[in-house]
Amino acid sequence: MSTSASRRRIVVLLPRSTPSEDEDRLLEAACALARGSAHALNVIELSPPGTPPLPHDLPLACTWWHAPHPALTQPIGSHLAQAGERALAASGLLAGDAPLLLLLPPGPQGVEVAAHMATHLQAAVLGGCSSITLDDDVVVARRAGWGGRIAMTLHSDQAICVATLRTAAEAHAGAATLEPPSLRTLTLDDMALPSPEITPVAPTDAMPPLEGAPIVVAGGRGMQGEDGFALLRSVAEQLGASLGGSLPTVDAGWVPVARQIGQSGKFVSPRLYLAVGISGTPQHLAGIAPGTPIIALNKDPDAPIFKVARTGIVGDWRELLPPLLDELRADA
């Protein structure tokens, strides 16, 4: 693949309190795409007012646009998209004939904002991608389809392409020379957005949410009831993990629907996924990011989950989880 000289690379970062690992990988991938380009990398950081910019030192020239606005105190997708579009216009990045590649962080919010921006900018929306390269000015994006059961390669030469990008961690041979970006501030005060009416609702589930959880402990039909999930919840609490379940466990009422993982539930991308009593159907695996390390515990040695697990344990959770919980409590 040759490196495009004319397509601008622009990263749009959504409001957050601290940088995330996905954000770091997104910026690394954007830097790789920007090397050899006639245009410097541009990063637009959307944030509520009073939030200081959080620029990263990067291995190439970068202009970091800090774009605060009062309407961004609540993470509403349509507001973030409008702010991103105004920031693009205010920065002058929409001017000229150069085609654009807009990259956003992965996750449900990034996908929503990307879809809004693509619609308003009449752009090609490439969805959630695992890698992106450039062949001249053609964007070549790779992503999963049909719940992760197929891999797709998309090609687009449209003037504006929008995608979210989640890349795998890469091993670096040596430390790159980093330099601080050129920091600029954009004024978006003329952007009038309706203030949402929000009524806070106290959560009834004390467990951390599945979204963004670094560790997920999930149970399947093999947990055989609420007592099994109570034990699994205790293990999750000791690990500082979130709790999830498969579709059959939700249907049985053992876990709430908000904790369902799979094709018809939530998509998770933890650093570790502990699957207990889960057979490993394609529908459930569709809710787990490719490359996620899975530790599987199942008494059936032929369970499909063992084909994708990094570590597999054949055994009965009734015998293995209680001593594990005791060890975790002893180390706490």
C-alpha beads as a LAMMPS data file, in Angstrom:
LAMMPS data file: protein, C-alpha beads

332 atoms
331 bonds

1 atom types
1 bond types

-500.0 500.0 xlo xhi
-500.0 500.0 ylo yhi
-500.0 500.0 zlo zhi

Masses

1 110.0

Atoms # bond

1 1 1 0.000 0.000 0.000
2 1 1 1.313 3.423 -0.882
3 1 1 0.870 6.389 1.427
4 1 1 -1.586 9.049 0.355
5 1 1 -0.132 12.530 0.045
6 1 1 -3.404 14.482 -0.093
7 1 1 -5.966 12.924 2.250
8 1 1 -6.038 14.705 5.609
9 1 1 -6.056 12.549 8.729
10 1 1 -8.193 13.951 11.536
11 1 1 -8.916 12.360 14.911
12 1 1 -11.996 13.521 16.844
13 1 1 -11.751 12.762 20.579
14 1 1 -14.897 12.741 22.704
15 1 1 -15.134 14.152 26.256
16 1 1 -13.394 12.013 28.883
17 1 1 -11.729 12.558 32.254
18 1 1 -8.457 10.778 31.469
19 1 1 -6.870 9.272 28.346
20 1 1 -7.816 5.663 27.673
21 1 1 -5.917 2.721 26.223
22 1 1 -8.198 2.670 23.162
23 1 1 -7.503 6.371 22.674
24 1 1 -3.742 5.792 22.855
25 1 1 -3.980 3.068 20.209
26 1 1 -6.200 5.255 18.029
27 1 1 -3.615 8.048 18.094
28 1 1 -0.793 5.600 17.358
29 1 1 -2.697 4.290 14.327
30 1 1 -3.440 7.842 13.152
31 1 1 0.247 8.742 13.419
32 1 1 1.157 5.700 11.315
33 1 1 -1.367 6.772 8.676
34 1 1 -0.087 10.366 8.692
35 1 1 3.580 9.557 8.095
36 1 1 4.649 10.690 4.644
37 1 1 1.550 12.822 4.160
38 1 1 1.602 16.380 2.875
39 1 1 -0.662 17.279 5.823
40 1 1 0.143 17.156 9.522
41 1 1 -2.062 15.072 11.770
42 1 1 -4.924 17.050 13.354
43 1 1 -6.624 16.063 16.607
44 1 1 -9.871 17.735 17.700
45 1 1 -10.577 17.294 21.406
46 1 1 -14.200 18.003 22.356
47 1 1 -14.744 18.823 26.027
48 1 1 -17.054 20.614 28.488
49 1 1 -16.068 24.154 29.527
50 1 1 -13.427 24.399 32.213
51 1 1 -11.849 21.094 31.228
52 1 1 -8.134 21.485 30.479
53 1 1 -6.805 19.987 27.254
54 1 1 -5.213 16.548 27.512
55 1 1 -2.736 16.529 24.622
56 1 1 -0.484 13.537 23.957
57 1 1 3.158 13.766 22.955
58 1 1 3.278 12.055 19.547
59 1 1 6.047 10.762 17.258
60 1 1 5.278 13.281 14.492
61 1 1 4.025 16.817 13.949
62 1 1 0.483 17.297 15.166
63 1 1 -1.938 20.175 15.668
64 1 1 -4.117 19.596 18.755
65 1 1 -7.365 21.588 18.666
66 1 1 -9.038 22.007 22.066
67 1 1 -12.759 22.628 21.474
68 1 1 -14.770 23.249 24.677
69 1 1 -18.493 24.037 24.643
70 1 1 -21.171 24.324 27.389
71 1 1 -23.504 21.904 25.588
72 1 1 -20.972 19.092 25.995
73 1 1 -21.480 18.657 29.734
74 1 1 -23.778 15.721 28.886
75 1 1 -22.540 12.990 26.478
76 1 1 -25.334 13.282 23.906
77 1 1 -24.331 11.853 20.535
78 1 1 -26.082 14.438 18.359
79 1 1 -24.544 17.326 20.347
80 1 1 -21.061 15.827 20.109
81 1 1 -21.475 15.360 16.362
82 1 1 -22.591 18.955 15.856
83 1 1 -19.700 20.190 17.974
84 1 1 -17.291 18.084 15.929
85 1 1 -18.654 19.508 12.685
86 1 1 -18.410 23.085 13.997
87 1 1 -14.865 22.432 15.164
88 1 1 -13.912 21.111 11.736
89 1 1 -15.318 24.257 10.117
90 1 1 -13.768 26.648 12.676
91 1 1 -10.347 25.051 12.296
92 1 1 -10.448 25.405 8.512
93 1 1 -9.968 21.675 8.023
94 1 1 -13.064 21.458 5.810
95 1 1 -11.675 24.101 3.450
96 1 1 -9.948 23.174 0.226
97 1 1 -10.206 20.143 -2.006
98 1 1 -8.219 17.655 0.097
99 1 1 -10.233 14.550 0.982
100 1 1 -10.623 13.736 4.671
101 1 1 -10.383 10.662 6.877
102 1 1 -12.105 11.218 10.245
103 1 1 -11.280 8.736 12.996
104 1 1 -13.205 8.464 16.268
105 1 1 -12.691 6.326 19.389
106 1 1 -14.332 2.881 19.417
107 1 1 -17.387 2.031 21.459
108 1 1 -21.123 2.773 21.266
109 1 1 -20.746 6.531 21.670
110 1 1 -18.027 6.780 19.034
111 1 1 -20.138 4.761 16.580
112 1 1 -23.158 7.006 17.213
113 1 1 -21.191 10.237 16.762
114 1 1 -19.494 8.879 13.628
115 1 1 -22.883 8.037 12.106
116 1 1 -24.265 11.525 12.864
117 1 1 -21.197 13.248 11.410
118 1 1 -21.161 11.047 8.314
119 1 1 -24.817 11.891 7.644
120 1 1 -24.356 15.649 8.038
121 1 1 -21.087 15.754 6.069
122 1 1 -22.394 13.433 3.304
123 1 1 -19.510 11.104 4.073
124 1 1 -18.913 7.387 3.746
125 1 1 -19.404 5.747 7.147
126 1 1 -17.131 2.722 7.523
127 1 1 -18.309 1.637 10.986
128 1 1 -16.184 0.039 13.671
129 1 1 -12.879 -0.962 12.066
130 1 1 -9.977 -3.052 13.308
131 1 1 -7.449 -1.567 10.848
132 1 1 -7.287 1.139 8.183
133 1 1 -4.706 1.695 5.450
134 1 1 -4.501 4.040 2.476
135 1 1 -3.828 3.202 -1.146
136 1 1 -3.275 6.609 -2.743
137 1 1 -6.509 8.336 -1.725
138 1 1 -8.535 5.142 -1.378
139 1 1 -9.359 4.218 2.221
140 1 1 -9.058 0.471 2.858
141 1 1 -10.849 -0.500 6.067
142 1 1 -11.105 -3.907 7.679
143 1 1 -13.907 -4.795 10.054
144 1 1 -15.930 -7.725 11.340
145 1 1 -19.453 -8.506 10.133
146 1 1 -22.302 -10.802 11.060
147 1 1 -21.412 -10.798 14.719
148 1 1 -17.716 -11.401 14.098
149 1 1 -18.297 -14.476 11.938
150 1 1 -16.881 -12.894 8.765
151 1 1 -14.129 -10.375 8.013
152 1 1 -14.854 -7.586 5.545
153 1 1 -12.545 -5.280 3.606
154 1 1 -14.123 -1.991 2.532
155 1 1 -12.714 0.378 -0.113
156 1 1 -13.842 3.997 -0.446
157 1 1 -12.563 6.939 -2.464
158 1 1 -15.318 9.259 -1.220
159 1 1 -14.187 12.779 -0.333
160 1 1 -14.919 12.285 3.383
161 1 1 -14.690 8.915 5.168
162 1 1 -15.658 8.457 8.820
163 1 1 -14.808 5.450 11.001
164 1 1 -14.202 4.353 14.549
165 1 1 -10.964 2.458 15.020
166 1 1 -9.998 -0.085 17.650
167 1 1 -6.564 -1.576 17.023
168 1 1 -4.715 -4.341 18.811
169 1 1 -1.809 -3.503 21.096
170 1 1 1.516 -3.496 19.268
171 1 1 4.958 -4.357 20.562
172 1 1 7.432 -1.563 19.826
173 1 1 11.073 -2.394 19.232
174 1 1 12.279 0.858 20.757
175 1 1 10.991 4.062 22.235
176 1 1 10.052 6.606 19.565
177 1 1 11.103 10.223 19.853
178 1 1 8.017 12.108 20.981
179 1 1 7.271 15.788 20.630
180 1 1 4.466 17.906 22.075
181 1 1 1.755 18.909 19.609
182 1 1 0.972 22.459 18.609
183 1 1 -1.939 23.343 20.917
184 1 1 -4.747 25.616 19.722
185 1 1 -8.149 26.485 21.158
186 1 1 -11.344 26.739 19.120
187 1 1 -14.260 28.968 20.103
188 1 1 -17.612 27.275 19.590
189 1 1 -19.706 29.710 21.652
190 1 1 -21.966 30.543 18.691
191 1 1 -23.206 26.953 18.576
192 1 1 -26.734 26.889 20.015
193 1 1 -27.782 23.414 21.097
194 1 1 -30.924 22.522 23.042
195 1 1 -30.323 21.747 26.692
196 1 1 -31.515 18.240 27.458
197 1 1 -33.944 17.550 30.263
198 1 1 -32.251 14.904 32.375
199 1 1 -33.711 13.300 35.470
200 1 1 -31.060 11.399 37.454
201 1 1 -32.080 7.874 38.377
202 1 1 -30.288 6.113 41.201
203 1 1 -28.786 2.830 39.988
204 1 1 -30.170 -0.361 41.470
205 1 1 -27.155 -2.428 40.379
206 1 1 -23.986 -1.692 42.326
207 1 1 -21.749 -3.655 39.934
208 1 1 -19.627 -1.655 37.453
209 1 1 -21.152 -1.353 33.963
210 1 1 -20.016 -3.671 31.193
211 1 1 -19.055 -0.767 28.952
212 1 1 -15.337 -0.092 29.318
213 1 1 -14.792 -2.699 32.052
214 1 1 -11.161 -3.939 32.083
215 1 1 -12.239 -7.337 33.458
216 1 1 -15.540 -9.114 32.790
217 1 1 -16.721 -12.178 34.697
218 1 1 -19.563 -13.841 32.791
219 1 1 -21.736 -16.862 33.472
220 1 1 -23.834 -19.107 31.299
221 1 1 -26.544 -21.702 31.604
222 1 1 -24.079 -23.933 33.441
223 1 1 -24.339 -21.694 36.537
224 1 1 -27.773 -23.308 37.026
225 1 1 -29.457 -20.542 38.964
226 1 1 -29.289 -17.403 41.055
227 1 1 -27.114 -19.038 43.719
228 1 1 -24.431 -19.731 41.118
229 1 1 -24.529 -16.127 39.953
230 1 1 -24.332 -14.883 43.535
231 1 1 -21.016 -16.712 43.844
232 1 1 -19.893 -15.377 40.474
233 1 1 -20.807 -11.839 41.564
234 1 1 -18.626 -12.249 44.661
235 1 1 -15.680 -13.301 42.485
236 1 1 -16.282 -10.290 40.214
237 1 1 -16.370 -7.932 43.218
238 1 1 -13.028 -9.216 44.482
239 1 1 -11.486 -8.746 41.026
240 1 1 -12.974 -5.266 40.560
241 1 1 -14.697 -6.697 37.507
242 1 1 -18.059 -6.267 35.846
243 1 1 -20.588 -9.102 35.760
244 1 1 -22.198 -10.406 32.576
245 1 1 -24.338 -13.266 31.386
246 1 1 -25.407 -15.104 28.265
247 1 1 -28.870 -14.873 26.692
248 1 1 -30.229 -18.009 28.435
249 1 1 -29.276 -16.613 31.856
250 1 1 -31.105 -13.366 31.081
251 1 1 -34.151 -15.283 29.868
252 1 1 -34.081 -17.274 33.125
253 1 1 -33.974 -14.072 35.175
254 1 1 -30.606 -14.822 36.802
255 1 1 -29.032 -11.573 35.523
256 1 1 -30.674 -8.339 34.273
257 1 1 -30.951 -7.726 30.551
258 1 1 -28.517 -4.794 30.854
259 1 1 -25.800 -7.373 31.595
260 1 1 -26.432 -9.606 28.587
261 1 1 -23.377 -10.113 26.386
262 1 1 -23.724 -11.288 22.811
263 1 1 -25.166 -10.542 19.415
264 1 1 -28.459 -9.310 20.892
265 1 1 -26.817 -7.789 23.994
266 1 1 -23.743 -5.752 24.906
267 1 1 -20.362 -5.718 23.127
268 1 1 -17.390 -5.820 25.488
269 1 1 -13.649 -5.431 24.952
270 1 1 -12.001 -6.150 28.325
271 1 1 -8.373 -6.995 28.950
272 1 1 -9.597 -10.274 30.470
273 1 1 -12.840 -12.253 30.047
274 1 1 -13.611 -15.027 32.545
275 1 1 -16.319 -17.301 31.118
276 1 1 -17.867 -19.760 33.576
277 1 1 -20.426 -22.319 32.451
278 1 1 -20.668 -20.708 29.009
279 1 1 -20.764 -23.099 26.047
280 1 1 -19.484 -20.512 23.553
281 1 1 -22.111 -20.147 20.828
282 1 1 -21.327 -17.782 17.920
283 1 1 -24.137 -15.515 19.136
284 1 1 -22.444 -15.054 22.514
285 1 1 -18.927 -14.724 21.109
286 1 1 -20.187 -11.954 18.816
287 1 1 -20.370 -9.753 21.917
288 1 1 -16.670 -10.164 22.744
289 1 1 -14.031 -8.132 20.916
290 1 1 -11.705 -10.225 18.731
291 1 1 -8.375 -10.836 20.435
292 1 1 -9.798 -10.576 23.961
293 1 1 -8.009 -13.041 26.277
294 1 1 -10.626 -15.550 27.465
295 1 1 -10.266 -17.870 30.447
296 1 1 -12.962 -20.542 30.202
297 1 1 -14.220 -22.838 32.966
298 1 1 -16.624 -25.549 31.841
299 1 1 -17.233 -29.142 32.884
300 1 1 -17.803 -30.177 29.238
301 1 1 -14.398 -30.803 27.588
302 1 1 -16.022 -30.460 24.148
303 1 1 -17.557 -27.036 24.816
304 1 1 -16.933 -24.703 21.817
305 1 1 -15.642 -21.985 24.169
306 1 1 -12.383 -23.907 24.509
307 1 1 -11.646 -23.361 20.797
308 1 1 -11.336 -19.611 21.326
309 1 1 -10.140 -19.482 24.945
310 1 1 -6.532 -18.605 25.700
311 1 1 -6.763 -20.744 28.852
312 1 1 -9.272 -23.549 29.353
313 1 1 -10.148 -25.351 32.566
314 1 1 -12.311 -28.480 32.529
315 1 1 -14.041 -28.751 35.870
316 1 1 -17.067 -28.004 38.038
317 1 1 -17.408 -24.384 39.130
318 1 1 -18.883 -25.569 42.453
319 1 1 -15.496 -27.083 43.318
320 1 1 -13.239 -24.408 41.810
321 1 1 -14.897 -21.031 42.463
322 1 1 -15.169 -21.214 46.294
323 1 1 -11.404 -21.749 46.836
324 1 1 -10.676 -19.082 44.213
325 1 1 -12.914 -16.662 46.118
326 1 1 -11.157 -17.542 49.381
327 1 1 -7.746 -16.810 47.801
328 1 1 -8.948 -13.483 46.410
329 1 1 -10.335 -12.433 49.777
330 1 1 -7.111 -13.465 51.507
331 1 1 -5.071 -11.307 49.115
332 1 1 -7.389 -8.301 49.439

Bonds

1 1 1 2
2 1 2 3
3 1 3 4
4 1 4 5
5 1 5 6
6 1 6 7
7 1 7 8
8 1 8 9
9 1 9 10
10 1 10 11
11 1 11 12
12 1 12 13
13 1 13 14
14 1 14 15
15 1 15 16
16 1 16 17
17 1 17 18
18 1 18 19
19 1 19 20
20 1 20 21
21 1 21 22
22 1 22 23
23 1 23 24
24 1 24 25
25 1 25 26
26 1 26 27
27 1 27 28
28 1 28 29
29 1 29 30
30 1 30 31
31 1 31 32
32 1 32 33
33 1 33 34
34 1 34 35
35 1 35 36
36 1 36 37
37 1 37 38
38 1 38 39
39 1 39 40
40 1 40 41
41 1 41 42
42 1 42 43
43 1 43 44
44 1 44 45
45 1 45 46
46 1 46 47
47 1 47 48
48 1 48 49
49 1 49 50
50 1 50 51
51 1 51 52
52 1 52 53
53 1 53 54
54 1 54 55
55 1 55 56
56 1 56 57
57 1 57 58
58 1 58 59
59 1 59 60
60 1 60 61
61 1 61 62
62 1 62 63
63 1 63 64
64 1 64 65
65 1 65 66
66 1 66 67
67 1 67 68
68 1 68 69
69 1 69 70
70 1 70 71
71 1 71 72
72 1 72 73
73 1 73 74
74 1 74 75
75 1 75 76
76 1 76 77
77 1 77 78
78 1 78 79
79 1 79 80
80 1 80 81
81 1 81 82
82 1 82 83
83 1 83 84
84 1 84 85
85 1 85 86
86 1 86 87
87 1 87 88
88 1 88 89
89 1 89 90
90 1 90 91
91 1 91 92
92 1 92 93
93 1 93 94
94 1 94 95
95 1 95 96
96 1 96 97
97 1 97 98
98 1 98 99
99 1 99 100
100 1 100 101
101 1 101 102
102 1 102 103
103 1 103 104
104 1 104 105
105 1 105 106
106 1 106 107
107 1 107 108
108 1 108 109
109 1 109 110
110 1 110 111
111 1 111 112
112 1 112 113
113 1 113 114
114 1 114 115
115 1 115 116
116 1 116 117
117 1 117 118
118 1 118 119
119 1 119 120
120 1 120 121
121 1 121 122
122 1 122 123
123 1 123 124
124 1 124 125
125 1 125 126
126 1 126 127
127 1 127 128
128 1 128 129
129 1 129 130
130 1 130 131
131 1 131 132
132 1 132 133
133 1 133 134
134 1 134 135
135 1 135 136
136 1 136 137
137 1 137 138
138 1 138 139
139 1 139 140
140 1 140 141
141 1 141 142
142 1 142 143
143 1 143 144
144 1 144 145
145 1 145 146
146 1 146 147
147 1 147 148
148 1 148 149
149 1 149 150
150 1 150 151
151 1 151 152
152 1 152 153
153 1 153 154
154 1 154 155
155 1 155 156
156 1 156 157
157 1 157 158
158 1 158 159
159 1 159 160
160 1 160 161
161 1 161 162
162 1 162 163
163 1 163 164
164 1 164 165
165 1 165 166
166 1 166 167
167 1 167 168
168 1 168 169
169 1 169 170
170 1 170 171
171 1 171 172
172 1 172 173
173 1 173 174
174 1 174 175
175 1 175 176
176 1 176 177
177 1 177 178
178 1 178 179
179 1 179 180
180 1 180 181
181 1 181 182
182 1 182 183
183 1 183 184
184 1 184 185
185 1 185 186
186 1 186 187
187 1 187 188
188 1 188 189
189 1 189 190
190 1 190 191
191 1 191 192
192 1 192 193
193 1 193 194
194 1 194 195
195 1 195 196
196 1 196 197
197 1 197 198
198 1 198 199
199 1 199 200
200 1 200 201
201 1 201 202
202 1 202 203
203 1 203 204
204 1 204 205
205 1 205 206
206 1 206 207
207 1 207 208
208 1 208 209
209 1 209 210
210 1 210 211
211 1 211 212
212 1 212 213
213 1 213 214
214 1 214 215
215 1 215 216
216 1 216 217
217 1 217 218
218 1 218 219
219 1 219 220
220 1 220 221
221 1 221 222
222 1 222 223
223 1 223 224
224 1 224 225
225 1 225 226
226 1 226 227
227 1 227 228
228 1 228 229
229 1 229 230
230 1 230 231
231 1 231 232
232 1 232 233
233 1 233 234
234 1 234 235
235 1 235 236
236 1 236 237
237 1 237 238
238 1 238 239
239 1 239 240
240 1 240 241
241 1 241 242
242 1 242 243
243 1 243 244
244 1 244 245
245 1 245 246
246 1 246 247
247 1 247 248
248 1 248 249
249 1 249 250
250 1 250 251
251 1 251 252
252 1 252 253
253 1 253 254
254 1 254 255
255 1 255 256
256 1 256 257
257 1 257 258
258 1 258 259
259 1 259 260
260 1 260 261
261 1 261 262
262 1 262 263
263 1 263 264
264 1 264 265
265 1 265 266
266 1 266 267
267 1 267 268
268 1 268 269
269 1 269 270
270 1 270 271
271 1 271 272
272 1 272 273
273 1 273 274
274 1 274 275
275 1 275 276
276 1 276 277
277 1 277 278
278 1 278 279
279 1 279 280
280 1 280 281
281 1 281 282
282 1 282 283
283 1 283 284
284 1 284 285
285 1 285 286
286 1 286 287
287 1 287 288
288 1 288 289
289 1 289 290
290 1 290 291
291 1 291 292
292 1 292 293
293 1 293 294
294 1 294 295
295 1 295 296
296 1 296 297
297 1 297 298
298 1 298 299
299 1 299 300
300 1 300 301
301 1 301 302
302 1 302 303
303 1 303 304
304 1 304 305
305 1 305 306
306 1 306 307
307 1 307 308
308 1 308 309
309 1 309 310
310 1 310 311
311 1 311 312
312 1 312 313
313 1 313 314
314 1 314 315
315 1 315 316
316 1 316 317
317 1 317 318
318 1 318 319
319 1 319 320
320 1 320 321
321 1 321 322
322 1 322 323
323 1 323 324
324 1 324 325
325 1 325 326
326 1 326 327
327 1 327 328
328 1 328 329
329 1 329 330
330 1 330 331
331 1 331 332
